[in-house]
Amino acid sequence: MNEKNSLLAEFEGVVSGHRDGHGFVVRDDGQPDIYLPSNEMRAVLHKDRVKARIVRLDRKGRPEGRVTEIIERSSAPIIGRLLQESGVWLVAPEDKRYGQDVLVPKGATGSAKPGQVVVVELTEPPALYGQPVGRVKEVLGEIDDPGMEIEIAVRKYGVPHEFSDSAMAQARALPDHVRSSDHRHRVDLRDVPLVTIDGEDARDFDDAVYCEPAKVGRAKGWRLLVAIADVSHYVQTGSAIDVDAYDRATSVYFPRRVIPMLPEKLSNGLCSLNPGVERLCMVCDMLINAKGEIHAYQFYPAVMFSHARFTYTEVAAILQNTRGPEAQNRKPLVTYLLNLHDVYRALLTARNARGAVDFETVETQIVCDESGRIERIVPRTRNDAHKLIEEAMLAANVCSAEFIAQGKQAGLFRVHEGPTPEKQETLRNYLKAMGVPLSISDNPHPSEFQQIANATKDRPEAQQIHTMLLRSMSQAIYTPMNQGHFGLAFDAYTHFTSPIRRYPDLLVHRVIKAILAKQKYQLPDLPTPGEAHAKLSKRLASRVKPPAPGEAAKKPSADQMAWQAAGLHCSANERRADEASRDVEAWLKCKYMREHLGEEFSGVVTSVTSFGLFVTLDAMYVEGLVHITELGGEYFRFDEARQELRGERTGIRYALGSRVQVQVSRVDLDGRRIDFRLVSGNDDVVLRAMRDKTGGQPIADESRGRERPRNERAPEKGKPAKAPKPSGSRAARKAARGPDRGTERGAPGNTRKGRR
């Protein structure tokens, strides 16, 4: 489409507001967002669906638009504080992307008091010359009430947080314990010393493990049992509990609180593999050889009895010292833990042989007091106990995927595609700019990423190089089309091991049971996925490969479309859960850092953008922004290839991994933003950079007599340069995510065992 036609055409999309008053139309066709100036945002709100036309291109060729039609108003409620100004009631939205206060008539405030946090429902949309009008639908309480940040987040992101009456009635009708009639057609494993190994703060236990030496052919090997809570026995397809679980798709984990996927009677009771009680389970029973290869496996329903509940810390201590006090307290089970450690080392050998990605990253845990206030933020240490459980879960998940594929049934796979060509090129340019002798091929294998990580692990910039490797990865999704898992280097992979907290795992259990019974599992008529699904569906549409020339496009069957919709729904709601969790953590960190305003800390640059540096503090593990205007009175250029900002006059560079000293200058609780300023005292760094630039010659003021490009105005004397417009800020500020981070107990860089 030529430029003239593009200016005449209309495009559909969803409005994305910006806290500064302008906004964007996120186009359905995946093309670049259309910028909406503040005057165009007066008649629309964040999340409205509109038609827009491009009216001009800015000097960088970016489209600026005008809204021509409002197709659909967003039905999402708005959360904010009720205020009274000059006798007028209004709600100031907590999410500043809405951009306008909502007027509330006197009779529509309900029982709310000034200053309280409320949920408001719009009764009149905004217009060019009028603010939106609404009524108070729900009163959440005072802004400083414990847990208020969670109450806000679940409504802000549309996380279902109340079970339906019918689901609760079904849960109450369930038995309190396993009945003898439930034992029918199950293998009795009650005498097998299965144990659970989890974090100290875990509340539900959906997996138990056992290992013993075994002959595999004529050679040494192990028999590994992974027993998973049999949720599908209690949650029937299409039941009220099932519909609620599908709607949630995942449990959502916040500091000190969990929004569970299943009612508590199931998640912490009947389905939780608590020690000392009978529980129903689905078992993946594997034979593993000395090379860590799965020689054979079988699935079967069983009844089990957990012989102990271990913590990671306890198991690590036992493995380190089999004569220590921890080992003496668990003497009858120490042998089985040593067997688990042996099979883990074999599985690790196989992992290294196939070249799976496994970067060591620092994960953190927020420790709160009883009122929900942050006491401290501490790093999570992954020990051998974490890793042996991860490898056991990976093995069971791989067997599940293979079993479903061989059974020729539809199901959900956990698919992680390799990096896109664009991300590959960005990574190659970065590695070249950093002088890394290795690179990636046009069709890279995960082992290439691991080789680069291993080759650079002792370099001073190791952390920044590994960060860039992670950022080149895609996010994993659920889909019925098996395309393998790039990061883990598996041809087929799925999720089987956490049906208490993930709906895809529950579906996988049902499909496996259907194959065992020589039947076909049929998805029920589940509710139509919402906005999150639609948004993700459009984003993933670009991944679909067009049919080859002369080949007709195959129309998917109704069954295939249902599975695709289920996969998209679960993927989108997984992201929704992550966003809500990050929002709460950001709020808590901002509140925590308000107590440290003006204090100085050392930190490391963890992200570089055209508008500044994101710095993570060493002691606090909190990230904040050093805006480009805080870097000094010179112009800084953003080098995308090197991921660095470089001063024109001094040549000083700030890149990923650079160490800096900063002061906490501002905390914006509503915007979830922490601002730092660089602490003076970096004069030696500046002088060294200028000496490098001038080849050791005497340093002159290079800014004199030098003509700047027309688009770069020289700063006024004593003032910093004007910051470039943060056009890429939304993408740049997203946290780097690995191949399957935050969702998989057995995935590299796991952060979510606490979410279990």
N, C-alpha and C positions, 0 to 999 in steps of 0.2 A: 504494500500500500504506500503510495507516494505521500509527501508531506501535506499537500493540499487536501487529499481525501481523508487523511488521518485527522485533520482539523475539523472536518465536517461530520465524521462518524461519531456515533454514540456508543458508549461502553457501559455495561452493567458491572456493579461491584458493591462492596460493603465499605461504609465510611469508617475510617480509623482516625479518631481524634488525637490531637497532640496537646500536651499540657500548656503549650505557649499560645493556644488559640487557633492555630491553623489545623489542617488535617490532610488526609489522603483518601483517595478511593482505591481500595485494593481490588484490582480488576479480576473478574472471573476467568479471563483467558490467560492469566499468568504473566501478562506483559507488565512493564514497569508501572508502579503506582502513579496515579494522577494527583498532583499537589492541589489542594484547595486552600486559597487564602482565607483569612479570618472572616471576611465579609460573607464568603460563601458558606461558612459553617454556622451562620446565625439561624438558618432555617432547618438545619439537620443536627442530628446527634450521633455520637459514637455508636457504631453497630447498625445504623440505618442502612437499608438496601436502596441504592439509587441508580439512576442513569446519569451519566456525565459526558460532556463533550470537551475535548481539548481545545482551548482557545489560543494558546501560544506556547512556545518553547522558551525556557530561560536561556541565559548565555551559555550554559553547559549542556543545552539540548534536552533538558528534562521537561516533561509535559506539565503544564498548569491547566486546570480545568474549571468548568462551571457545571453545577448540578442542573440538569434539565427536567428531571422527574424523580419524585420520591416514590419508589415502588412499594416498599414495606417498612413500616416503623418497627424498630426493635421492641420486643415485648419484655426484655430484661429489666428487672427492677433496678432502681438506683439507690445506692446506700450512701448516706451522708449525715451530717450533723444539722439538727434543727436549730435555726437561729431566728432572732427577732430583731429587725432593724427598722427604727422609726415607725413602729406599730405594724410592720409588714412581716409575715412569717415566710421563711424560705428555707430550703435545704441546700447546703453546700456539698456537692458530691465528693465523696472520698476519692473516687477515681477521677483525677483531674482531666482525663481525656474527654469527659463530657463537656467541659468548657463553659457551661452556663448553670447558674443556680436555678433551682426549681421553686416557683412560687407556690405557696400552700394557703388556700383560703382559711379563714378563722375556724370554720366548722369542720375542717378536714385534718386537724392536727391530732385528733383522738386523745389519748392519755399522755402523749409525749410532752416533755418539759424542755425548755430551752437548753441547748448544749448536748442533749442526748443524741445517740446514734440511732437513726431510724431507717426503715426501708420505705421508699416512696414509690407509688405507682402513678404513672402519668395519666392525666385525664384530658390534657390538651397538649399537642406537640408544639414545639417552638415555631415561630414565624419570623419573617424578616424584621418585623417591628414589635415582636412580643416574645417574652420568655416562656418556657414550658411551664405548665401548671400541673400539680399533682396532689395526691392525698396520702397521708401516712398510713401505710399498710401494716407495719410491724415496728414495735419499739424494742431495740436490742439492749439498750442500757447506756451507762456512762462510758466515755471513751477510755477511762483508765481502769475499767472493770477487768479482773483477770480473765484472760481468754477472749477478750473482745476482738483481737486481731484475727482469731480463727472464725468467730461468728461473721465478721465482715468478709473474710476470704471465701467461705463456703457459698455465700450469697453472691458475691462479686463474680465468681467463676461458675456459678450455677451448679455447684456440687450437691447432689441429693444427700440430705443429712437426716431425714426422717423416714422411717419405714412406713409403708402403707398399713392400714388397720388389718387388712386381710393377711398380709405377710406376717405381722406380729401374732395374729390369731393362729396361723399355721405353726409358727415357731413354738407357741405355748402348748400346742397339742402334741408336740414331739416328745418322745420318752426322755427321761433324765439320764438313762444309762443304756448300754448295749444289752439287748434282750437275747435270750437263748435262741429264739426263732431267727435272729439275724445271722446266726452262725451258718445257716444252711448254704451249701455250695461254696463254702469258703475254706481255704487252707488255714489250719490252726497253727499259728506262729507264736502262741503265748509263751512257750518255753524258750524261744530264741531271744537272747539278750539284746534286743534292739534298744537303742538309746537315742535321745535327742541332744543336739549340740547347737546352742543358740547364744545370742547376746544376753547380757544381764537384764536388759530391759524388755526382752521379748515377752509377749502375753499369750500369743497363740503359737502352737507348735504343729506345723503341717508336714514335717518330714522326720523320719527316724532311720538310722543306719545300723548295719551289722556287717562284719567282714570276717572270713575265716580262710586259711590257706586251702588250696584245692589243686588237683592235677588238671591241667589243661592240655589234653593230648597226653604226651609223655613228659611234659615239662612242668616247671613250677608255675603256679598262678594263684588266683584268689576267686572266691565266690563273694560277690558284693550284693547285699540286699538294700534297696532304697524303698522304704515303705512310706506311702503318702496318704494322708487323710482321705477317706472315701466320702467326699462331700456329695457326690452324685447319688449316693444311696438315700440321702435325706432330702436333697433338693431335686424334686422331680421336674422334668422338662415342661415348661409352660406354666408352672405353678406360680402363685403370688410371690413367693420368696424368689423364684427364678427370675421373674420379670423385674423385681426390684434389684436383684444382683446384676442383671444385664444392664439396667439403667445406670448403675454405678460403674460397672465394668472393672473396678479396682478399689481396693482400700486406699484411703488417703491418709498419709502419716504426717502429723504436725508434732512439734515439740510438746510433749506431755499429753497429747490427745490423738486418738485415731478415729477416723470416720470409716467404720468397717463395711465391707461389701456384703456381709451376712449378719443377721441378728446375733447378738452376743451369745445366746443359748447355743448356737452352732459354732461360732468363731472361737469362743473361749471355753465352750463346754463339749458337746457331743462330738465335734469334729477335731478338736484339739488333742494331740497325742500327749496328754498329760501323763506324768509318771504314776505308776501304781494302779492304773485302771484299764479295763478292756476298751479297745477302740477298733472300729472297722477301717480297713485300709486297702489301697491298691498297691501291689508290689511289682517293682521291676527287679527281677532276679537275674544277675549277670555273672558270667564267667570271664575273667580278665587275665590275659597272659602276661608274661614278664616284661613284654615291650609296652604294656599299657593298652593293648588292643582288645576290644570287646569280641571275644571268641563266640559267645552264644548268649542269648537272653530269652526270658519269657515273662509275660505279664499274667497276674492272677489276683483275684480278690482274696483277702485274708482277714483274720481277726488277730490282733496283736496286743501285747502288754508291754508298755515302755518300762524298761528296768531302771532307768535313771534319766534325770534332766541335767545335762552338763552345760557349762558356759564355755565360751571360747577360751577365756583366760585360764580356767581350770584345766582344760584339755592341753593347752599349750604348756602349762607348768608340768603336767604329768609326762608329756612327751619329752620334755627337757630333762626331767629328773624322775626316773621311775622308782626312786627310793625316798622321794620327798614326802612331805606331809599330805599333799593332795593325792598322791598315788596311794599312800597308806589308807586314806579314807575311802578309796574306791578300789581296793585291792582285787576283788573278784572280776572287775571289768577292765583292768589295765591291759590284759593280753589282747582283748578285742580292739582297744584303742590303738595298740601297736600294730595290729593287722591293718586297721584303717590307714595308719600312717604309711605302711608298706605299699598298699595298693595306690595310695595317693602319689607316692614317688614314681610308681610305674606309669600312672596316668599323666603325670607331669612330663615324663620322658616322651610319651606319645604326643602331648601338646606341643612340645618343642620341635618334634620331628615334623609335624604338619605345618609349623610356622605360624601358629595363632598369635594374635596381637595381645601383649600383656605389658602395659606400661604401668610402672609404679607411680601412683599419684597420691597426694596428701588429701585425705578426706577428713571432714570435721564433724564434730557432734556438739550441739548446743545443750548445755547443762543449765536447767532453770530451777529456781526455788519454788516454794509452794504457791506463791502468788503468780507464777508464770514469768517472772522477770529473769533475764539472763544472769547467771552467776559467773559463768566463764564459757569459753569456746575452746574445745580441746581437740587435738588431732586423733583420728581413729587409727589404730595400729593393726595392720593385717598380719596375723601370725599363721603358723602352719595349720592351726585348727580351723581358721577361716578357709584356708586354701583347700584343705582336704574335703571339707563339706562342699565347697564350690565344685571341685572336680567330680565328686560323687553325683551331684545334681546334674552337671553337664552330661555325664555318662547316661543317666536315666532319660534326660531330655532327648539325646541323640537316638536312643533306642525307641523312644516314643514316635519320633518323626519317621524313622525307618519302618516301624510297625504299621503306621497309618498309610505310608506310601505303598508298602507291599500289600496291604489289605485293600488297596484301590478304592478307598473311601475319601470323600471330601472331609477336610478338616482345616484347622488354622496352623500354619507354620510361622515361625519367628524368622523373618527374612531381614537380612542386613546386606544391602548391595554395596559394591565397591564405590570409591569416590567418583564423582562425576568428572567428565573431561575438563570442565572449568576449574574444579578444585585440584585436579591433578596438575594442571598447568601452573596454578598459583603456588602449589607446593614445590614443583620443580624450580620455579624462579626463586623461591625463598631459599631452598637448599643451595642453589648455585651462588646466590648473593652472600650466603653465610660461609661459603667455602667448604661445604660438606662434599667429600669426594663421591659419595653414593647418591643415587637418585632412584626414581621409580620408572618402570616401563610403561608402554602405552596400555597394556592390559595387566595391571599390577596384581601380584599375589600378596596376601597379608604378610608372608615371610619377609618381603622386601621392606615393609614398614618396621618390622621387628629388627631386621639387620641394621637399619639406619639408627634405631633407638639404641641398640647395643654398641654400635660403633661410636656414638656420640655421648655415651653416658658419663664419660669422665671429662668432657669439655665444660668450661665455665658456663657456656650457654645451653647446657644440656636441657634444663627445664624449659626454656623457650622453644627449643627444637622439638621436644616431645609434645609441647602444647600445640605447635603447628601441625604435627602429625595427627594428633587427635582431632583438630578442627577440620582436617581434610576428610574426616569420616562422615558418612551419612548416619541418620538415625534409623534404628531397627523398627520394623512395623509387623503387624499381624496380617497375613493374607493367605487365602487358600492355594495360591500359586507358589509352589516351592521353587525358590531361586537361591537357596543356600544362605549361609551366614558367613560373610566375608571376614569379620573381625575374629571370629572363633575358628575359621577355616574348616567349616563343616559343610558337606554337600546338602545335608538336610538337618534341620533343627526346629524344635518346637518347645513349648512350655508345658510341663507335666507336673512340676514339683510344688506348686503353690496354689491349689484350688480354693483355699480359704480366702485368699486375698486377690486372686486374679481370675476373671471370668474365662479367658481363653484356656486356662488350665482345666477348668471344669468341663468345657466343651471337649477337650482332648480326652479326658477320662471317659466321657460318654461315648466317643467314637471308638476308643479302645475296647470298651465293654461290648459295644455292638459287634465289632469284628470277632471278639471271642465267642459271642453268641451266634455268629454267622448271620447277623442281621445288618440292616442299614440304618444309621442314625439320621433322623430327619429333624432339621432345625424347626423350632416352633415359630408361629407368627409373633414375632417380637415387635415392640414399639419402634416406630420409624426413628432412626437416629436424628439428633438435633443439629444445631448450628455447627458444633465442633466437627461432626462427621462431614457436613457439607463443605466446610472450609478445608479439611484435610483431603477430601476427595478431589477437589479442584487442584490442590497442590500436587497430588500424586498423579493426576491425569497426564502430566508431561512425561512421566516415566514409562507410560504404555508405548510399546514399540508398534509403529504402523505396520500393516501387512506388507509382505514383499510384493514387488511388481508382478501383476498378473494373478495374485493370490487374493481371494475374496476374504473380507473380514468375517470372522466367525462370531455369530451372535451368541452370547452366553445364555445358558439355560436359566430357568427361574431359581433352581437350586444353587447354581454357581453365583448368581447375583445375590442371593440371600447370604451365602458365606462371605462374599466380598463385602457386603454391607456390615456384617458382624465384625469382620477384620478391621474395617475402617473405623467403626464405632469404638472398638476396644482400643485401637491405636490413638484415636483422638482423645478419648477420655483418660488414657494414660498420660498424655501431654497435659490435659487439663489438671490432673492431680499434681503433676510436677510443678506446673505454674502456680497453683494455689499454695503448695508447700513452700516454694521459693518466695512467694509474696509474703507469707507469714514470717519466714526466716529473715527477710529483708527488713520487715517492720520491727522485729525484735532487735535486730542488729542496730537499726537507727536509734531506737529507744536506748539501747545500751551505750551507744557512742555519744549520746547527748550528755552523758555524765563525764565525758572525756574531752569536751570542747576546749580548744586551746592547748591541749597536750601534744607532745612530740613523740613520734614513733619511727622506727626504721621499717622499711618494707621493700617489696619487689614489684616491678612492673609486670602485670599479668595480662594486659591488653593494651594495644596502641591503636588509636584512631586518628582521623584528621582533625578532631576537635580536642584531643588531650590524651592523657594516660590514665589507665585504671591501675591502681596500686593496692596490693594486698599486704596488710600489716603483719609483721612477723609474729608479734606476741598475741594479737587478737584474732587473726584469721578473718579479718573484715576487709571488704573491698570498698574503695572510694575513688572518686575522680579528681585528678589534677587537671583542671581546664587549661587549654593551651595559652590562655591569657595569663596564667600563673607561672609560666615557664621563664619569664624574663622579657626585657624590652627589646626583643628582636623577632624577626619572622622565622617561623619554623615550617619546614616542608615535610609532608608525610610521604615516606617511601614505602609503598605497599609491598614491594618485593622483599625488602628487608624487615618490614614491620617495625619501622622506627620513625621518630621525629628528629630532624636534624636542623640545628640553628644555622642560618645563612652566614652570620657574622663570625661566630665563634667556632662553628663546626661541631659543637657539642651534640651528642646523640643520646636519645632515650629510646631503648628498644626493649622487647620482651626479655625479662630476666635482669634488667638493670636495677641496681640497688640504689635506693633513694632515702632521704630523711624528710619526713613530712609532718605537718601540723594539722590537726583536725580543725577546720575553719568554719564549717557549716553543716548542719544536719536538717534535712527536710523530711519529716516523718510522713507527711501525706504523699510526697513524691517518691518515697523509699530511696532517698539519695543522700549520700555522704560526700562532702567536698573536702579535699585536702589542698594545702598549699605547700610548695617546696620550701624547706627551711634553708635560709642563707647559710653559707658555710661550704658551698660547693665550689668556691673560687679556684681551688686547686684542680678540680675537674675541668672547669672552663679554660684555665690557663693551659692545661695539658692538651685539651682539644684544639686550642688555637695554635699551639706550637706544632702539633701534628699537621694542621692545615697549612701552615706557612713554612713547613720544612725546617723548623728551628730558627727561622729568621725573627728579628725584632717584630713585635706585634703592633700593627697599626689599626686604626679604626677603619675596617673594610667597608663600612656602610657609607663612607664619604665618596661623593662623586660617582657613585655607582647607580646606573639606571635600572630600576625595577621593571618587571613585566607590568603591562597595563592593568592587569587584574589584581595586582598586589600593591596596595597603597602603603607607603612607608609609615611607620608609626610616628606619632607626634613625640616630640622630645620628652623623655621621662615616662612615656606611656607604652604599654605592651602592644604588640601587633594585634590587629583585629582577627578574631578567630574565624576560620572558614566555616561556612554554614554546615552543620552536622547532618548532611544528607544521608549518610549511611548509619546513623546512630542506632536505629532500631536493630539492625542486624549485628552491628559491632558490639552492642552491649550484651548480646546473648551469651550465656556461659558456655565454655567449650564443653562439648559432650563427646564421649567416646562411642565405640561401636554399639554398646548396649547398656550404657551407664544408667544406674538408678532404677533398673527394672528387673534385673536378673540376679538371683542369688549366686549363680555360678558364672556370671559374666565378668570380664576384666574391668577393674576399676569399680567394683560393686560398692554402692553407697547405701543400699536400701535393705540390708538385713534387719535394721531397726524398724523398717516399715512392716515387718511380718507380724 
